[in-house]
Amino acid sequence: MKFIHTADIHLDSPLFGLSAYQDAPVDLLRAATREAFTNLVTEAIDEAVDFVVIAGDLYDGSWKDYNTGVFFSREMGRLNVARIPVYLAYGNHDAENDMTKKLSLPANVHAFSSNKPQTYQIPDLKVALHGQSFKNAATTTNLAVGYPVPVDGWLNIGVLHTALEGYSEHASYAPCSLDELVAKDYDYWALGHVHEHAVLKEYPWIVFPGNIQGRHIREAGQRGAMMVIADESGIVSVDRLVTDVLRWHQLDVEVGLAADLAESVRLIGRAIEKLIDDEPGKKPLAVRVVLTGRSAAHGNLFGEEARLRAEILGLAASLGGDRIWIEKVRLKTTPLMDAAEVRARADAIADLQVLLEAAPTDTALLTSLSEDLRQLVDRAPHELSELLPELKAIRNGNLGPMVDSIIPGLVAHLIKAS
């Protein structure tokens, strides 16, 4: 017997901020969650699994229109033809009371109740699935404590959308502890909510499959679901099933040996070539390039992010064709001379260094900057603030750290030009 465990599909999740990039593969990115879900369904059919478990956040929220629901029904129809049932728990993004648009579920889809824990039994397989959906998005009570005792002699699977202990970066939805799950004496816990793949325990198996498709740079790397095989003795194997159609990468490039922008670009080219070698096939790659290291090129790179990104775009196109899209370039290099060494120069730049060091705490300067920058930032879509920390800082009037981060690059640039 085998089944697929998936979660956090977020069908038709909106992609904010892409309009800022004229070269973004918008159509590919917008269709990615659907294509990944189609891959999942195809794998289920090809592998002739006995059932599929979806542990919450099938949807990203209330639908813009009914097309999302129609797409899901169509994919479930493919499973229905193959006689594959689906057991679905709703999570915080698709909680029962928060979905304003709904379609009747296909006959092969069985949703767990949001009122109390519910058990679905599959007698032919001697499998019992225990689960509960979220009634409201802000479900912060421990749902696991109410799950029933296991069915004796059967394979028992717990389906739960939960933040679990130890995941402080995630909102505390349906919080519970690992020990509480173990104490239920189930064979497998099919969890959802945390987007990173994690096998927290074996025997009993407690697993986050991660989401099936990365949607931004914070969801980098391989994405997919879990293929679980069991027999009369219990769980035999739990393996990763890759479903993503586009993969996000953060490419850290050490440019300490580079003397200028041109040499930095050459080092980036080598890193891109290695990335292509490490990711064989034709899967599109969305890449954020982060330059690091104490480098003589720091002054040349300051204020040249746009040109640098254009250079890297051209480089990526020559090496990978349309396969690689450069999402962003981040400069995290540091200058060869630190602040103390600059002050020791005893020249005009040293005097400027002293003045600039006072800037992050100069209330009058920060207020003036804030007033000027707010006029620009207020014209940008509000959702961009979540993607660009600089915009959020300007809106919050917290410019000190931003000014402080600019000083080393500015000084290095002036030294290079002098």
C-alpha positions as CSV (number, residue, x, y, z in Angstrom):
1,M,0.0,0.0,0.0
2,K,1.3,3.5,-0.8
3,F,0.0,7.0,-0.4
4,I,1.1,10.6,-1.1
5,H,1.3,13.2,1.7
6,T,1.3,16.8,0.5
7,A,0.5,20.2,2.0
8,D,0.8,23.9,1.5
9,I,-0.1,23.9,-2.2
10,H,-1.4,27.5,-2.2
11,L,-3.0,27.2,-5.6
12,D,-3.0,30.4,-7.5
13,S,-0.9,32.2,-4.9
14,P,-0.5,35.9,-6.0
15,L,3.0,37.0,-6.8
16,F,3.6,40.5,-5.6
17,G,6.3,42.8,-6.9
18,L,7.1,41.1,-10.2
19,S,5.9,44.2,-12.1
20,A,9.1,45.9,-10.9
21,Y,11.1,43.6,-13.2
22,Q,10.4,44.0,-16.9
23,D,12.2,40.8,-17.7
24,A,10.4,38.6,-15.1
25,P,8.9,35.3,-16.5
26,V,5.5,36.4,-15.1
27,D,3.4,33.8,-16.9
28,L,5.7,31.0,-15.8
29,L,5.7,32.1,-12.2
30,R,2.0,32.6,-12.0
31,A,1.3,29.1,-13.4
32,A,3.9,27.4,-11.3
33,T,1.7,26.2,-8.4
34,R,-0.9,24.8,-10.9
35,E,1.7,23.0,-12.9
36,A,3.4,21.6,-9.7
37,F,0.0,20.3,-8.6
38,T,-0.6,18.7,-12.0
39,N,2.8,17.0,-11.6
40,L,1.7,15.7,-8.2
41,V,-1.6,14.3,-9.6
42,T,0.3,12.7,-12.5
43,E,2.7,11.0,-10.1
44,A,-0.2,9.7,-8.0
45,I,-1.8,8.1,-11.1
46,D,1.5,6.8,-12.6
47,E,2.4,5.2,-9.2
48,A,-1.1,3.9,-8.7
49,V,-1.2,5.2,-5.1
50,D,-4.1,4.1,-2.9
51,F,-4.9,7.6,-1.7
52,V,-3.6,11.2,-1.3
53,V,-3.5,13.2,1.9
54,I,-3.6,17.0,1.8
55,A,-2.6,18.5,5.1
56,G,-3.9,22.1,4.8
57,D,-3.5,25.3,2.7
58,L,-4.6,23.8,-0.6
59,Y,-5.7,27.3,-1.4
60,D,-3.9,30.6,-0.7
61,G,-7.1,32.3,0.5
62,S,-10.5,33.1,-0.8
63,W,-10.6,32.8,-4.6
64,K,-10.5,35.8,-6.9
65,D,-13.0,33.9,-9.1
66,Y,-14.1,30.3,-9.4
67,N,-11.4,29.3,-11.8
68,T,-9.2,28.1,-9.0
69,G,-11.9,25.7,-7.8
70,V,-12.7,24.5,-11.3
71,F,-9.0,23.7,-11.8
72,F,-8.9,21.7,-8.5
73,S,-12.0,19.8,-9.5
74,R,-10.5,18.9,-12.9
75,E,-7.4,17.5,-11.3
76,M,-9.5,15.6,-8.8
77,G,-11.5,14.2,-11.7
78,R,-8.2,12.7,-13.0
79,L,-7.7,11.0,-9.7
80,N,-11.3,9.8,-9.6
81,V,-11.0,8.1,-12.9
82,A,-8.0,6.3,-11.5
83,R,-10.0,5.4,-8.3
84,I,-7.8,7.4,-6.0
85,P,-9.5,9.0,-3.1
86,V,-8.2,12.2,-1.5
87,Y,-8.4,13.2,2.2
88,L,-8.2,16.9,2.8
89,A,-7.8,19.1,5.9
90,Y,-8.2,22.8,5.6
91,G,-5.5,25.1,7.2
92,N,-5.2,28.8,8.1
93,H,-5.2,30.0,4.5
94,D,-8.3,28.1,3.4
95,A,-10.1,27.9,6.7
96,E,-13.8,27.0,6.4
97,N,-15.3,30.3,7.6
98,D,-12.8,32.5,5.6
99,M,-13.5,31.1,2.1
100,T,-16.2,33.4,0.5
101,K,-16.4,31.3,-2.7
102,K,-16.9,27.6,-2.7
103,L,-17.7,24.7,-5.1
104,S,-19.0,21.3,-4.1
105,L,-16.2,18.8,-3.6
106,P,-15.7,16.0,-6.2
107,A,-17.0,12.7,-5.0
108,N,-13.5,11.2,-4.3
109,V,-12.5,14.1,-2.1
110,H,-13.2,13.7,1.7
111,A,-12.7,16.8,3.8
112,F,-12.2,16.6,7.5
113,S,-14.8,18.3,9.7
114,S,-13.8,21.7,11.3
115,N,-16.1,21.1,14.3
116,K,-14.2,18.3,15.9
117,P,-11.7,15.6,14.9
118,Q,-13.0,13.1,12.4
119,T,-11.9,9.6,11.4
120,Y,-12.1,8.2,7.8
121,Q,-11.6,4.4,7.6
122,I,-10.5,2.4,4.5
123,P,-11.5,-1.1,5.5
124,D,-9.8,-2.9,2.5
125,L,-6.5,-1.4,3.5
126,K,-7.1,-1.3,7.2
127,V,-6.2,2.4,7.3
128,A,-7.7,5.0,9.6
129,L,-7.1,8.7,8.9
130,H,-7.7,11.1,11.8
131,G,-7.9,14.8,11.2
132,Q,-9.6,18.2,11.7
133,S,-9.9,21.2,9.5
134,F,-9.6,24.8,10.6
135,K,-12.9,26.6,11.1
136,N,-11.2,30.0,11.3
137,A,-7.8,31.2,10.1
138,A,-6.7,32.2,13.6
139,T,-7.0,28.7,15.1
140,T,-4.6,28.9,18.0
141,T,-5.9,26.1,20.1
142,N,-4.2,22.7,20.3
143,L,-6.3,20.5,18.0
144,A,-4.1,17.4,18.4
145,V,-5.2,16.8,22.0
146,G,-8.7,15.9,20.8
147,Y,-7.7,13.4,18.2
148,P,-9.1,9.9,18.9
149,V,-7.2,6.8,20.0
150,P,-5.8,4.7,17.2
151,V,-7.9,1.9,15.6
152,D,-6.3,-1.3,16.9
153,G,-4.5,-3.4,14.3
154,W,-4.8,-0.8,11.6
155,L,-2.4,1.7,10.1
156,N,-3.3,5.1,11.8
157,I,-2.5,8.4,10.1
158,G,-2.9,11.8,11.8
159,V,-3.6,14.7,9.5
160,L,-2.8,18.1,11.1
161,H,-2.0,21.6,10.0
162,T,0.2,23.0,12.8
163,A,3.0,25.3,13.6
164,L,4.4,22.7,16.1
165,E,6.9,23.6,18.7
166,G,10.3,25.0,17.6
167,Y,9.0,26.9,14.6
168,S,8.8,30.4,16.0
169,E,9.1,32.0,12.6
170,H,5.6,30.6,11.8
171,A,2.4,31.8,13.3
172,S,1.2,29.6,16.2
173,Y,-1.7,27.9,14.5
174,A,-2.9,24.7,16.2
175,P,0.2,24.5,18.3
176,C,1.3,21.2,19.9
177,S,4.4,19.4,20.9
178,L,6.3,16.5,19.3
179,D,5.7,14.5,22.5
180,E,2.0,15.0,22.3
181,L,2.0,13.6,18.7
182,V,4.1,10.6,19.7
183,A,1.8,9.9,22.6
184,K,-1.2,9.4,20.2
185,D,0.5,6.2,19.1
186,Y,-0.3,6.7,15.4
187,D,2.0,5.3,12.7
188,Y,2.4,8.5,10.6
189,W,1.6,12.1,11.2
190,A,0.9,14.0,8.0
191,L,1.6,17.6,8.9
192,G,1.3,20.9,7.1
193,H,1.9,24.6,7.6
194,V,5.7,24.7,7.7
195,H,6.9,25.1,4.1
196,E,10.3,23.5,4.6
197,H,10.6,19.7,4.2
198,A,11.4,18.0,7.5
199,V,11.3,14.5,8.9
200,L,11.0,15.3,12.6
201,K,10.8,11.7,13.8
202,E,10.7,8.1,12.6
203,Y,8.6,5.3,14.1
204,P,6.2,7.0,14.5
205,W,6.9,9.1,11.4
206,I,6.2,12.8,11.9
207,V,6.7,14.7,8.7
208,F,6.4,18.1,7.1
209,P,6.5,17.6,3.3
210,G,7.1,21.3,2.6
211,N,5.3,23.1,-0.2
212,I,5.1,21.6,-3.7
213,Q,6.4,24.8,-5.4
214,G,8.7,27.6,-4.2
215,R,7.0,31.0,-4.7
216,H,9.8,33.4,-3.9
217,I,13.4,33.4,-2.8
218,R,12.6,32.5,0.8
219,E,11.3,29.2,-0.6
220,A,14.5,28.2,-2.4
221,G,15.7,24.7,-3.3
222,Q,13.9,21.5,-4.2
223,R,10.2,21.3,-3.4
224,G,7.7,18.4,-3.4
225,A,5.6,15.9,-1.4
226,M,6.1,12.6,0.3
227,M,5.7,9.1,-1.1
228,V,4.9,6.7,1.8
229,I,4.9,2.9,1.4
230,A,3.5,0.5,4.1
231,D,2.6,-3.1,4.6
232,E,1.2,-5.3,7.3
233,S,4.1,-4.5,9.6
234,G,3.7,-0.7,9.3
235,I,5.5,2.1,7.4
236,V,8.2,0.6,5.2
237,S,9.6,3.8,3.5
238,V,9.1,7.5,3.3
239,D,10.7,9.2,0.3
240,R,10.7,12.7,-1.2
241,L,8.7,13.2,-4.4
242,V,9.9,16.2,-6.3
243,T,7.1,18.3,-8.0
244,D,8.4,21.8,-8.6
245,V,8.5,23.2,-12.1
246,L,10.7,26.3,-11.3
247,R,13.4,26.4,-8.7
248,W,14.6,29.3,-6.6
249,H,18.2,29.7,-5.7
250,Q,20.3,32.1,-3.6
251,L,23.7,32.1,-5.3
252,D,26.4,33.4,-2.9
253,V,29.5,34.5,-4.7
254,E,32.7,35.4,-2.9
255,V,34.4,38.3,-4.7
256,G,37.2,39.0,-2.3
257,L,39.8,38.5,-5.1
258,A,38.0,40.9,-7.5
259,A,39.5,44.3,-8.1
260,D,36.6,45.8,-9.9
261,L,33.2,45.2,-11.4
262,A,34.4,43.3,-14.4
263,E,36.4,40.8,-12.3
264,S,33.4,40.4,-10.1
265,V,31.2,39.6,-13.1
266,R,33.8,36.9,-14.2
267,L,33.6,35.3,-10.8
268,I,29.8,35.3,-10.9
269,G,30.0,33.6,-14.3
270,R,31.9,30.7,-12.9
271,A,29.4,30.4,-10.1
272,I,26.5,30.4,-12.6
273,E,28.3,27.7,-14.6
274,K,28.6,25.6,-11.5
275,L,24.9,26.1,-10.7
276,I,24.0,24.8,-14.1
277,D,26.2,21.8,-13.7
278,D,24.7,21.1,-10.3
279,E,21.1,21.4,-11.6
280,P,21.1,19.3,-14.8
281,G,17.9,19.2,-16.9
282,K,15.8,22.0,-18.2
283,K,14.0,23.2,-15.1
284,P,13.9,27.0,-15.0
285,L,15.9,28.6,-12.2
286,A,15.1,31.9,-10.5
287,V,18.3,33.1,-9.0
288,R,19.2,35.8,-6.4
289,V,22.9,36.6,-6.7
290,V,24.5,37.8,-3.4
291,L,28.1,39.1,-3.5
292,T,30.1,38.6,-0.4
293,G,33.6,39.1,0.9
294,R,36.1,41.8,1.8
295,S,36.9,43.2,-1.6
296,A,38.8,45.9,-3.4
297,A,35.8,45.9,-5.8
298,H,33.4,47.2,-3.0
299,G,33.8,50.8,-4.1
300,N,33.2,50.0,-7.7
301,L,30.1,48.1,-7.0
302,F,28.5,50.7,-4.8
303,G,25.5,52.3,-6.5
304,E,25.9,50.0,-9.5
305,E,23.3,47.3,-8.7
306,A,21.3,48.1,-11.8
307,R,24.3,47.9,-14.2
308,L,25.6,44.8,-12.3
309,R,22.2,43.0,-12.7
310,A,22.1,43.8,-16.4
311,E,25.6,42.4,-16.8
312,I,24.6,39.2,-14.9
313,L,21.4,38.9,-16.9
314,G,23.5,39.0,-20.1
315,L,25.9,36.5,-18.6
316,A,23.1,34.2,-17.5
317,A,21.5,34.3,-21.0
318,S,24.7,33.4,-22.7
319,L,25.3,30.4,-20.3
320,G,21.8,29.2,-19.7
321,G,19.6,30.7,-22.4
322,D,16.1,31.3,-21.2
323,R,16.5,28.8,-18.3
324,I,17.9,31.3,-15.8
325,W,16.2,34.5,-14.6
326,I,18.2,36.8,-12.2
327,E,15.6,37.9,-9.7
328,K,17.8,40.3,-7.8
329,V,21.5,41.2,-7.0
330,R,22.4,41.9,-3.4
331,L,25.7,43.5,-2.4
332,K,27.0,42.2,0.9
333,T,30.6,42.9,0.3
334,T,32.8,45.0,2.7
335,P,35.6,47.4,1.8
336,L,39.3,46.6,2.3
337,M,39.7,49.6,4.6
338,D,37.5,49.6,7.8
339,A,36.3,52.9,9.4
340,A,39.3,53.2,11.7
341,E,41.7,52.9,8.7
342,V,39.8,55.5,6.8
343,R,39.9,58.0,9.7
344,A,43.6,57.5,9.9
345,R,44.1,58.8,6.4
346,A,44.0,62.4,7.7
347,D,42.5,63.9,4.5
348,A,39.1,65.1,3.3
349,I,37.7,61.6,3.0
350,A,38.7,60.9,6.7
351,D,36.9,64.1,7.7
352,L,33.8,62.9,5.7
353,Q,34.0,59.5,7.4
354,V,33.7,61.2,10.8
355,L,30.7,63.2,9.6
356,L,29.0,60.2,8.0
357,E,29.4,58.1,11.2
358,A,27.2,60.6,13.0
359,A,24.5,60.5,10.3
360,P,22.6,57.3,11.5
361,T,21.8,59.1,14.8
362,D,21.3,62.7,13.4
363,T,17.6,63.3,14.0
364,A,17.3,66.3,11.8
365,L,19.0,64.5,8.8
366,L,16.9,61.4,9.2
367,T,13.7,63.4,9.4
368,S,14.5,65.3,6.3
369,L,15.4,62.1,4.5
370,S,12.2,60.4,5.6
371,E,10.1,63.2,4.3
372,D,11.7,63.2,0.9
373,L,11.7,59.4,0.6
374,R,8.1,59.0,1.8
375,Q,6.9,60.9,-1.3
376,L,8.4,58.2,-3.5
377,V,7.6,55.2,-1.4
378,D,3.9,56.2,-1.0
379,R,3.5,55.8,-4.7
380,A,4.6,52.2,-4.6
381,P,2.2,49.3,-4.1
382,H,1.9,48.6,-0.4
383,E,2.5,44.9,-0.7
384,L,6.0,45.6,-2.0
385,S,7.0,46.6,1.5
386,E,6.8,42.9,2.5
387,L,9.3,42.1,-0.3
388,L,11.6,45.1,0.1
389,P,12.8,45.7,3.6
390,E,14.1,49.2,2.6
391,L,10.5,50.4,1.7
392,K,9.2,49.0,4.9
393,A,11.9,50.9,6.9
394,I,11.1,54.1,5.1
395,R,7.4,53.8,5.8
396,N,8.2,53.1,9.5
397,G,10.6,56.0,9.7
398,N,13.4,53.6,10.7
399,L,16.2,55.0,8.4
400,G,19.2,54.8,10.8
401,P,20.2,51.2,10.0
402,M,19.8,51.9,6.2
403,V,22.0,55.0,6.3
404,D,24.5,53.1,8.4
405,S,24.7,50.3,5.8
406,I,25.3,52.8,3.0
407,I,28.3,54.6,4.6
408,P,31.0,51.9,3.9
409,G,30.1,51.6,0.2
410,L,29.9,55.4,-0.3
411,V,33.3,55.9,1.4
412,A,34.9,53.1,-0.6
413,H,33.5,54.5,-3.8
414,L,35.0,57.9,-3.1
415,I,38.4,56.4,-2.2
416,K,38.3,54.4,-5.5
417,A,37.5,57.6,-7.4
418,S,40.1,59.8,-5.7
